[in-house]
Amino acid sequence: MDRRQLLKAGLGLPFVLAGSARAEVPIFIGDMHYHLFFQGRNPAASNPLARNMAGGNATLVAWSLVGDLPWMGLSARGFTQKSVPKAGEPVSWLQRELARVKAHLAEQNLKIVKGPQDVDLALKGEPHVVLAVEGASFLDDDIGQVQAAYDQGIRHIQLVHYIRTTIGDFQTERPQYQGLSEHGKKVVQECNRLGILVDLAHSTGDAVAQALAISNAPVVWSHSSVTRTRTPQWTMPAWQARQLSLEGAKAIAAKGGVVGLWALRTDVGPTVESYGDRLSQMADWLGEDHVAFGTDMNGLLGPVMANYADVRRVVDHWQQQRMREARIRKVAIENYARVLKGAMAARQA
């Protein structure tokens, strides 16, 4: 048995041992927002992605490269911009990190999602990784960099993050564009043209509304949470500023999109069960076709879930609560798969 066969056999093992009636058709896991950084003592070696995915039967994971990481720092409020990149630095950073990501995936025998057929394979249990970028700083003012990103295999782009760019406003600093800039609007259109999924996480409410008016494909809000009790403002504590209003979440859902929930303990509660209950509540608010895992794994200070074995426990919790299997499958993987394929299908010749 070769390594790939061994991995696939291992993915199904937890279900066989559990003696579940669903053993023949496992519930796979998708995640719209995952990180694995290369700083420090080679964390990729100590926490290899294939082993992590196998531990929870995750088969569709968006590995998000942080496009503005070298220019970020920590303040009393949380992450913030510490310096301004020079022209060309963000794209060089992206290319170096992307090379390291691809090398790790090759070592792990993990495939990269390039088209809808790859998503279908992930839905059938073959592990795949979506190359994603959090914060499109690498674009500068060059719309041609979207094509370059596509050519390098990137299929999921989050427009803004923690540093100022010429794309649009983000949630944790005072707005300057009142939404998206004209350049930012063109980026949305170019992503649509190429078949790249647009991610609006970190965007202000105005930017969300403008992107939805422009996009001809479904979009995602990959991570944070939905609030019914406040209107997020940049002056709030960072985790509250980072929430999505119920109005904004419903607007994303109305256009076929999907909203993800992060695993921030301060927000979702202290256990994997409280996380599962919160995500189920979001499904009640937005519809079970419009929510998904967006764990922000390895990117949070104080996470409630550290690996995909923990995420698997959320699925177990839902099953113990006798949640309908069709609903579990949608939230666990099918919703992200659908919206990703929808963006790819919108690609124009």
Phi, psi and omega in degrees: 000126180278178187297320180296317179295321179298318180297313181296323176297319180295327180297324182275348189301315182302327182285322178295315181295326181287344180067025184290147175294343180269009187303327183288332180230084183298155170269111181274164183242136171242150180222123184279353185203105182225147176235148165215114186264158182253004178286158175084209186275064177046062182299335178297329179286323181278342181224060185298141188294319183300317179295319179298312180299316181297327181297339179235006183063038176275130184234357179217096187238128176271107177276110186263116173280131181276106189291341182242019186305317182295344185250012179258153174213180179251136174236184178298333181270347183128206181292141180206172179280132180252340180202171182250125179291147173281159180304131177089341182294317181297321180289325176296317177301313180301315182296320179294314181293321180298322178297320179291321177299312182296323178296318179295318180296320178297317178298327183271359183057038177257136182271153179259136177288121177246329183208177183304328181296329178290323176297319178299322178294321177297321178295336178268358174111005179266117186299130177224153179239134175265125176281121184230160177230133177256103184094106186274046179299331183296345182287331191049235175249016187260100180297338178295341179290340174294315176299318179298320178296317178300315181298333178273002175101002180285130183233009184208114183235123171270127191294314187229163179214250186243000176238155181287137177224183177269015185267313182172185184274148175235166199287338190256009176223159180302132180297148175234341181252350188060043180127232177264147170284172175298323176297318179298322178295322178293327178296317177301314181296321180290322174299316176303314183298321185273341184090035177257132179290129178270129180246123184260006178305143182079350181283149175289166179302320179296319179295321177299311182299319181291319179296320179295326179291333184269319192292137174258014178225157177297152180235170175234158162246099196291329185200157183120220182209175181250135178242139175257354191251353182210161171258111184303135179227151185294342181276351181286165168310144192306317184292330176283321176300330184277356179285163177251132178295153178300323178300314179295320179296318179294326178294319176297316179296321182298336178260019175087006185276182186224141180245130181259157178246128178278171183253039180283115185304319181302329185265310191264352180108177193271354186227163175296330178292320178294324174300311181300320179295321180294318180292323176296322177297318176299323177295325175295320182289318190254344187104141185292350177273000192230021174226159184198170170291134172216067199297329189062035183302134181071004181245007185244149170265104182093056179279153176266347178227132185253345184202177183283344170296323176294319178296322176302325179295332175296315178299317177302319179299315178298319179296320178295331177277001181063034171297143180303136182300321181298321179293317179300313182298321178298309184290323185292321184206325191294326181294314177296319179300317182296314184289327177293316177294324178297319177295318179295323182292338180280356180305135181256140181294000000 
